[in-house]
Amino acid sequence: MSEEKGSPEEKVKRHLCSSCGADMVFDPGFGKLLCPYCDSSKTIATNLADIVEQDLESFMAPGKEDLQPLAKDALQITCDSCGATVTFIPPTTATSCDFCAAKLVAQPKAADPLVAPEGVLPFSFESREAAKALRTWTTTRWFAPGALKTMARHDKAESIYVPYWTFDSDTNTEYTGQRGEDYQETEHYTDSEGNRKTRTQTRTNWYQTAGRVSRHFDDTPVPATVSVLPDYLERLQWDFGSLASYDPGYLSGHKAQTYQVSLEEGFERFREIAESIIRGDVRSDIGGDRQRIGSMDTSYSNLTFKHILVPVYAGAYKFNSKTYQVIVNGRTGEVYGERPYSALKIGCLIAAILAFIVFVVLVISVVQSLD
């Protein structure tokens, strides 16, 4: 069977070096596939026309799902501790969980078929640059435990793509509500001491209102991972204008996390995001000084979605039986991490300060006695 561009066979193929037959690795610095043995290189052909917005209703119809592994001969392994499943292409291996630092004791198995990715944001920040950014970040963490410093001394940060859903939709919302218009009213009153005074109070007249608002949602992102801390997910920013059509070559030498949030769950989360934004549109349409929303009836049309992968360098370490996570944006190098405080280091500093104070008091006492 011929492997035409965009066919399932094309999307899961492996990239082998034409010179020596070895697996090529995607290098973020060059933006190409490089052979680790003979330095041959290969450009990954991307075409924005190959990024297809999948019709959500048709895709979710019984028997219509198009599932396939991320790459030919890809393996996956699941962390028994946090439940994250990671896919990788040999000779890449996975021995510890990038999200919780637990040892991976299960045996890898053939990767399960998934909703095929349509796009990927390739790594553009190299591993050594990510490790340097991590070391710089740790130097500003006062009283951090040695475990954090040890993790940051690694020369290689662990690269992994995490999954997102994106959704497009046209929406129309019929609403009812009330518009509040403020006015000022002066009133007289007697204070606690019996004095007559005046004051101005803000009053509101309320008027019934109804209307309709429309909005188009384009590439609204919904994280499909629960392994990355929610605070980090909120701060990670992605430029989907740089999206490349998916090719398993981008995974060569890197890992990818299997989505933990199903397409159905992702769509429900999209609806929550959309409803919040539409609620703001309704308030704006009602106008006035204050608004009350009585009802909102939203219809969704032209619903489409994509499964995409975004790049991060992930690390985790344990301190006092608690796991701490650090994430580096694989496009910008921005570091997001949490850190504990070492009680020992803080105690040593307090002891040193107290010792210094005692020393100063003793010196002052000696000087005063000599006088």
Backbone torsions as a table, in degrees:
resi	resn	phi	psi	omega
1	MET	NA	131.6	179.1
2	SER	-72.7	148.7	-178.5
3	GLU	-104.9	85.5	179.2
4	GLU	-75.1	150.8	-180.0
5	LYS	-57.3	127.5	177.4
6	GLY	94.6	-10.4	179.0
7	SER	-73.4	159.9	178.3
8	PRO	-56.2	-38.5	-179.8
9	GLU	-63.3	-38.5	-179.6
10	GLU	-67.4	-37.5	-174.7
11	LYS	-72.0	-20.1	-176.8
12	VAL	-111.4	2.5	-175.9
13	LYS	-67.3	156.2	174.7
14	ARG	-93.9	156.1	178.8
15	HIS	-107.1	110.5	180.0
16	LEU	-106.2	146.8	179.8
17	CYS	-66.5	129.1	-179.0
18	SER	-71.6	-16.3	-178.3
19	SER	-90.2	-46.2	-175.0
20	CYS	-121.8	-7.0	176.6
21	GLY	84.3	2.5	-179.2
22	ALA	-78.0	161.3	175.2
23	ASP	-70.9	129.4	178.7
24	MET	-85.4	156.5	-175.6
25	VAL	-121.6	135.6	177.6
26	PHE	-75.0	123.3	-179.6
27	ASP	-102.8	115.7	-178.2
28	PRO	-62.0	-31.3	-178.8
29	GLY	-67.0	-42.0	-179.5
30	PHE	-90.6	-21.0	-175.8
31	GLY	68.7	25.6	-178.2
32	LYS	-135.5	169.1	169.8
33	LEU	-83.5	130.1	178.3
34	LEU	-121.0	143.1	174.7
35	CYS	-85.3	124.4	-178.7
36	PRO	-73.0	-5.5	-175.8
37	TYR	-110.5	-38.6	-175.8
38	CYS	-122.6	7.7	176.0
39	ASP	63.5	16.4	173.3
40	SER	-69.4	152.8	-179.4
41	SER	-130.3	159.8	-179.9
42	LYS	-151.2	132.4	177.5
43	THR	-84.8	135.9	176.4
44	ILE	-83.3	119.4	-179.5
45	ALA	-75.0	120.6	178.4
46	THR	-121.4	148.5	-179.3
47	ASN	-144.2	116.5	-179.0
48	LEU	-57.7	-25.7	179.6
49	ALA	-66.8	-18.6	179.6
50	ASP	-81.5	-10.9	177.3
51	ILE	-82.9	107.3	-173.1
52	VAL	-104.3	130.5	171.6
53	GLU	-79.1	115.2	-177.5
54	GLN	-81.3	134.8	176.7
55	ASP	-69.7	118.8	-172.8
56	LEU	-64.6	-47.1	-176.3
57	GLU	-62.9	-43.4	-179.8
58	SER	-66.3	-41.0	-176.5
59	PHE	-66.2	-36.4	-176.0
60	MET	-85.3	-0.7	176.4
61	ALA	-66.9	146.4	-178.9
62	PRO	-54.4	129.0	177.1
63	GLY	80.4	3.9	-176.1
64	LYS	-100.5	-7.7	-178.1
65	GLU	-62.5	137.3	176.4
66	ASP	-106.4	98.0	-176.7
67	LEU	-109.3	142.6	177.6
68	GLN	-161.8	155.2	177.6
69	PRO	-67.6	160.7	-178.6
70	LEU	-67.4	-29.5	179.8
71	ALA	-159.0	158.0	177.2
72	LYS	-64.2	134.0	179.1
73	ASP	65.9	15.1	178.5
74	ALA	-67.4	146.5	176.9
75	LEU	-114.4	161.4	175.7
76	GLN	-138.8	154.4	177.5
77	ILE	-144.3	142.1	-177.0
78	THR	-112.1	135.5	178.3
79	CYS	-77.5	123.7	179.1
80	ASP	-70.4	-19.0	-176.3
81	SER	-83.6	-52.5	-175.3
82	CYS	-111.3	-9.3	176.1
83	GLY	87.2	0.1	179.5
84	ALA	-68.9	135.3	175.9
85	THR	-110.1	128.6	-175.8
86	VAL	-119.1	135.1	177.6
87	THR	-105.7	141.3	178.6
88	PHE	-150.0	158.8	-179.7
89	ILE	-109.1	119.2	177.2
90	PRO	-54.6	145.1	13.2
91	PRO	-85.7	4.4	173.9
92	THR	-58.7	142.4	179.9
93	THR	-127.8	169.7	176.3
94	ALA	-138.1	115.2	-177.0
95	THR	-113.8	-22.0	176.7
96	SER	-140.4	154.1	-176.4
97	CYS	-76.1	129.3	-179.3
98	ASP	-71.8	-15.7	-174.0
99	PHE	-102.9	-26.1	-178.1
100	CYS	-132.2	0.0	175.3
101	ALA	72.4	5.3	179.3
102	ALA	-73.5	149.4	175.4
103	LYS	-71.6	136.5	178.2
104	LEU	-88.7	109.7	-174.7
105	VAL	-101.5	-18.9	179.4
106	ALA	-70.7	157.8	177.5
107	GLN	-86.1	136.2	176.9
108	PRO	-61.0	150.3	176.5
109	LYS	-133.4	170.2	178.2
110	ALA	-59.0	137.3	-175.7
111	ALA	-64.2	137.0	177.7
112	ASP	-71.2	150.2	174.2
113	PRO	-69.9	143.2	-177.1
114	LEU	-130.8	170.3	166.1
115	VAL	-61.3	120.0	-171.5
116	ALA	-64.1	135.3	174.3
117	PRO	-66.0	143.0	174.3
118	GLU	-97.7	-28.8	-175.9
119	GLY	-145.1	164.6	179.3
120	VAL	-147.9	139.9	168.2
121	LEU	-94.8	107.0	-175.6
122	PRO	-68.5	154.2	171.5
123	PHE	-60.6	133.0	172.2
124	SER	-123.3	-7.9	178.2
125	PHE	-104.7	120.0	-172.9
126	GLU	-73.0	160.8	-177.5
127	SER	-60.2	-44.5	-179.1
128	ARG	-67.7	-30.8	176.2
129	GLU	-69.7	-38.1	178.0
130	ALA	-65.2	-41.0	178.4
131	ALA	-64.3	-38.1	177.8
132	LYS	-66.1	-42.8	177.8
133	ALA	-61.9	-37.1	178.9
134	LEU	-67.9	-41.2	178.0
135	ARG	-64.5	-40.1	177.8
136	THR	-62.7	-40.6	179.5
137	TRP	-62.4	-41.5	-176.8
138	THR	-68.4	-28.7	-179.3
139	THR	-67.1	-18.3	179.4
140	THR	-97.1	2.4	179.7
141	ARG	-92.9	92.0	178.9
142	TRP	-64.5	139.8	176.6
143	PHE	61.2	26.3	176.2
144	ALA	-75.0	146.4	179.3
145	PRO	-71.1	163.1	-179.5
146	GLY	-62.6	-26.3	-179.0
147	ALA	-61.1	-36.5	178.8
148	LEU	-68.6	-43.6	179.6
149	LYS	-63.5	-37.9	179.5
150	THR	-63.9	-44.5	179.1
151	MET	-61.0	-38.8	-176.3
152	ALA	-74.1	-15.0	-178.7
153	ARG	-81.8	-7.8	177.9
154	HIS	-61.8	141.0	179.5
155	ASP	-78.8	-16.2	-175.5
156	LYS	-129.2	121.9	174.4
157	ALA	-85.8	149.6	-176.3
158	GLU	-84.0	116.4	-177.5
159	SER	-90.9	134.1	-179.6
160	ILE	-152.5	136.1	174.5
161	TYR	-85.7	134.7	176.5
162	VAL	-110.8	149.7	-171.4
163	PRO	-89.2	145.3	172.6
164	TYR	-134.1	154.8	163.0
165	TRP	-106.0	146.3	168.2
166	THR	-124.5	145.8	-176.7
167	PHE	-129.6	141.7	172.1
168	ASP	-117.5	146.3	176.6
169	SER	-167.1	148.3	165.6
170	ASP	-97.3	138.1	-180.0
171	THR	-129.3	145.6	172.3
172	ASN	-130.8	129.4	-175.3
173	THR	-126.2	120.7	171.6
174	GLU	-92.1	133.4	-177.1
175	TYR	-137.3	158.9	168.4
176	THR	-127.5	154.7	180.0
177	GLY	-179.1	-162.9	179.6
178	GLN	-135.6	139.9	176.0
179	ARG	-104.1	128.2	179.3
180	GLY	-103.7	126.9	178.0
181	GLU	-116.8	120.8	-175.6
182	ASP	-81.1	149.4	170.6
183	TYR	-145.4	159.9	-177.4
184	GLN	-100.1	138.8	178.7
185	GLU	-133.6	130.4	178.8
186	THR	-93.6	133.1	179.9
187	GLU	-131.4	154.0	178.3
188	HIS	-103.6	143.2	178.8
189	TYR	-151.5	164.8	178.4
190	THR	-111.1	125.5	-179.1
191	ASP	-78.2	-178.4	-174.6
192	SER	-64.9	-18.7	-180.0
193	GLU	-98.1	7.6	177.4
194	GLY	85.3	11.0	-179.8
195	ASN	-87.7	138.1	177.1
196	ARG	-83.5	126.8	-178.2
197	LYS	-137.4	168.6	175.3
198	THR	-124.5	153.6	176.4
199	ARG	-151.1	156.6	-179.8
200	THR	-103.3	128.5	-179.8
201	GLN	-115.8	144.6	175.8
202	THR	-90.5	123.2	176.4
203	ARG	-113.8	161.6	-178.0
204	THR	-132.2	129.7	169.9
205	ASN	-95.1	131.7	-177.9
206	TRP	-108.2	137.6	-178.5
207	TYR	-128.4	135.3	177.5
208	GLN	-66.1	141.3	179.0
209	THR	-147.1	159.0	176.4
210	ALA	-152.8	156.1	-178.5
211	GLY	-176.2	-167.0	-177.2
212	ARG	-144.2	136.1	175.9
213	VAL	-127.8	151.1	179.2
214	SER	-129.1	149.7	177.3
215	ARG	-154.5	146.0	173.7
216	HIS	-107.9	127.1	176.2
217	PHE	-101.1	130.4	-176.5
218	ASP	-128.6	119.9	177.9
219	ASP	51.5	46.8	174.4
220	THR	-71.3	119.5	-173.9
221	PRO	-85.2	140.0	174.3
222	VAL	-131.4	113.6	179.0
223	PRO	-58.8	135.9	178.6
224	ALA	-106.4	20.1	176.7
225	THR	-120.1	144.8	170.7
226	VAL	-116.4	5.0	-179.4
227	SER	-81.4	-30.3	176.8
228	VAL	-85.5	134.4	-176.8
229	LEU	-58.3	139.0	-177.3
230	PRO	-54.9	-36.3	-179.8
231	ASP	-62.8	-37.8	178.0
232	TYR	-69.3	-41.8	-179.9
233	LEU	-60.3	-36.8	178.7
234	GLU	-67.6	-30.2	-176.2
235	ARG	-91.7	-21.2	177.9
236	LEU	-70.0	124.2	-178.9
237	GLN	-113.5	139.1	-176.6
238	TRP	-129.9	136.3	176.5
239	ASP	-96.4	96.3	-177.3
240	PHE	-72.3	-6.3	173.2
241	GLY	-68.6	-16.9	179.0
242	SER	-97.6	12.3	-177.4
243	LEU	-63.7	136.1	175.1
244	ALA	-108.9	150.7	175.8
245	SER	-63.5	142.4	-174.4
246	TYR	-65.4	135.5	173.0
247	ASP	-144.9	132.5	-178.3
248	PRO	-60.3	-15.3	176.8
249	GLY	-59.0	-31.2	179.2
250	TYR	-65.8	-21.9	179.1
251	LEU	-86.9	-12.1	-177.1
252	SER	-62.3	118.6	-178.3
253	GLY	87.0	1.0	-180.0
254	HIS	-133.1	168.0	178.4
255	LYS	-110.7	166.3	177.8
256	ALA	-139.8	136.5	177.8
257	GLN	-87.6	137.4	174.8
258	THR	-73.3	139.5	-178.2
259	TYR	-62.3	136.9	178.3
260	GLN	-100.8	-19.1	177.1
261	VAL	-100.9	118.4	-177.4
262	SER	-67.2	165.9	177.9
263	LEU	-60.0	-41.5	179.0
264	GLU	-62.4	-44.4	178.6
265	GLU	-66.0	-38.1	178.2
266	GLY	-62.9	-39.9	179.2
267	PHE	-65.4	-39.3	177.7
268	GLU	-63.7	-37.7	176.8
269	ARG	-66.7	-38.5	175.9
270	PHE	-59.9	-42.3	179.7
271	ARG	-61.8	-38.4	177.7
272	GLU	-63.3	-43.5	178.3
273	ILE	-62.9	-45.9	-178.1
274	ALA	-63.2	-43.9	-178.6
275	GLU	-61.2	-38.4	179.0
276	SER	-64.2	-42.3	179.3
277	ILE	-68.7	-43.2	179.3
278	ILE	-62.7	-36.4	178.0
279	ARG	-58.6	-38.6	175.8
280	GLY	-66.0	-38.5	176.9
281	ASP	-62.1	-40.5	-179.4
282	VAL	-64.9	-44.7	178.7
283	ARG	-59.8	-41.3	178.6
284	SER	-64.4	-39.0	-178.2
285	ASP	-71.5	-34.2	177.2
286	ILE	-64.8	-40.7	177.5
287	GLY	73.3	-158.5	-178.8
288	GLY	76.2	-169.2	179.3
289	ASP	-88.6	-29.1	179.9
290	ARG	-140.7	154.6	-179.0
291	GLN	-135.2	144.5	169.9
292	ARG	-125.8	126.4	178.7
293	ILE	-98.7	121.2	179.0
294	GLY	-86.6	-48.4	-178.8
295	SER	-151.2	153.0	175.3
296	MET	-137.6	127.5	177.8
297	ASP	-124.2	104.3	-174.3
298	THR	-105.5	130.9	173.6
299	SER	-109.4	138.4	-179.2
300	TYR	-109.6	136.3	177.5
301	SER	-140.5	163.4	-179.2
302	ASN	52.6	45.8	-178.0
303	LEU	-77.6	123.3	176.2
304	THR	-134.8	163.5	-179.0
305	PHE	-147.8	164.5	171.4
306	LYS	-140.5	147.7	167.6
307	HIS	-100.4	120.9	-179.1
308	ILE	-129.5	161.9	179.5
309	LEU	-120.0	136.7	179.5
310	VAL	-124.2	150.3	-169.6
311	PRO	-96.8	133.3	171.8
312	VAL	-139.2	157.7	165.9
313	TYR	-104.4	123.2	-173.2
314	ALA	-117.4	141.7	176.4
315	GLY	-147.1	154.0	178.2
316	ALA	-148.9	152.6	177.4
317	TYR	-148.0	158.2	-179.3
318	LYS	-107.9	142.4	176.6
319	PHE	-148.0	121.5	-177.4
320	ASN	52.8	46.2	175.5
321	SER	68.8	9.2	177.0
322	LYS	-115.3	142.9	-179.3
323	THR	-93.7	135.7	177.7
324	TYR	-121.4	140.8	-172.6
325	GLN	-118.8	142.3	175.7
326	VAL	-130.6	132.2	-178.1
327	ILE	-124.8	135.9	175.2
328	VAL	-116.5	126.5	177.5
329	ASN	-64.6	121.5	-176.3
330	GLY	-74.1	-2.2	177.3
331	ARG	-106.5	-34.9	-173.1
332	THR	-115.0	-20.7	-177.2
333	GLY	84.3	3.2	178.0
334	GLU	-67.1	139.1	-176.4
335	VAL	-107.2	132.3	174.8
336	TYR	-125.5	120.1	-176.8
337	GLY	-150.7	160.2	172.3
338	GLU	-116.2	152.0	-175.7
339	ARG	-143.1	146.0	170.5
340	PRO	-89.1	171.7	174.2
341	TYR	-109.9	132.1	-179.7
342	SER	-78.7	112.7	179.3
343	ALA	-61.5	-34.2	179.7
344	LEU	-63.6	-45.4	-179.2
345	LYS	-67.2	-39.3	178.4
346	ILE	-66.3	-40.8	178.0
347	GLY	-62.2	-40.9	178.8
348	CYS	-63.8	-39.9	178.9
349	LEU	-64.9	-44.2	179.2
350	ILE	-61.7	-41.6	178.7
351	ALA	-63.4	-40.2	179.3
352	ALA	-64.8	-40.2	179.1
353	ILE	-65.0	-43.9	179.2
354	LEU	-63.2	-41.1	178.8
355	ALA	-63.0	-39.0	178.7
356	PHE	-65.6	-41.4	179.0
357	ILE	-62.4	-44.6	178.5
358	VAL	-60.3	-41.7	179.8
359	PHE	-62.2	-44.1	179.7
360	VAL	-63.1	-42.7	179.1
361	VAL	-62.0	-41.3	179.1
362	LEU	-64.5	-41.5	179.5
363	VAL	-63.1	-44.3	179.2
364	ILE	-61.8	-41.2	179.9
365	SER	-63.4	-41.7	178.9
366	VAL	-64.2	-43.3	179.8
367	VAL	-63.3	-41.6	179.0
368	GLN	-66.1	-36.2	178.8
369	SER	-67.7	-33.4	178.5
370	LEU	-69.2	-30.3	178.6
371	ASP	-71.4	NA	NA
